[in-house]
Amino acid sequence: MTCQYAVTFEFPTRPPQTHRGTVRAGQPHTCASRAMQSAKRALKPVGWSSVVCVLQDRADDAPASTD
């Protein structure tokens, strides 16, 4: 499956930082894990107090059957 995602890191005294992208994996929890890893690499957040990961627009990669 392919999922678009948005990961937001929230801080006690600074504005939140958001990273968006697309990941592919076989299971939703793997998509979430890959989204978090990508956001950490891109933003390098320090001192965050909470994080929100949203998977959006799930698309199954298997072609539709035309039986």
C-alpha positions in Angstrom: 0.0 0.0 0.0 1.0 3.6 -0.5 0.1 6.3 2.0 0.6 10.0 2.0 1.5 11.3 5.5 1.9 14.3 7.6 4.1 14.2 10.8 4.0 17.2 13.2 6.4 17.7 16.1 5.0 20.1 18.8 7.2 22.1 21.2 6.5 23.7 24.5 7.7 27.2 23.5 8.1 27.1 19.7 5.7 26.7 16.7 5.1 23.1 15.5 7.1 21.7 12.6 5.4 19.5 9.9 6.9 17.2 7.3 4.8 15.7 4.5 5.5 12.9 2.1 4.6 9.5 0.7 5.6 6.0 1.9 5.1 2.4 0.7 4.8 -0.7 2.8 2.7 -3.8 3.3 1.1 -2.8 6.6 -0.2 0.4 8.1 2.1 0.3 11.1 5.1 0.0 8.8 3.9 3.0 6.8 3.7 5.0 10.1 7.2 3.9 11.2 8.7 4.9 7.8 6.8 8.2 7.9 8.3 8.9 11.4 11.8 8.0 10.3 11.6 10.2 7.3 10.3 13.2 9.3 13.0 12.8 11.9 15.7 12.8 9.1 14.2 15.8 7.4 13.4 18.0 10.4 15.9 16.8 13.1 13.6 17.9 15.9 15.1 18.7 19.3 13.1 19.1 22.5 9.7 18.2 21.1 7.0 17.5 23.6 4.5 15.6 21.4 4.3 14.2 17.9 1.3 13.5 15.6 1.5 11.1 12.7 -1.4 11.1 10.2 -1.6 8.6 7.3 -3.8 9.9 4.5 -5.0 8.7 1.1 -4.3 5.0 1.4 -3.9 3.4 -2.0 -3.6 -0.3 -2.4 -1.0 -1.0 -5.0 -2.5 -4.2 -6.4 -4.1 -3.7 -9.8 -7.9 -4.1 -9.9 -9.2 -7.4 -11.2 -11.4 -7.2 -14.3 -13.0 -10.6 -14.1 
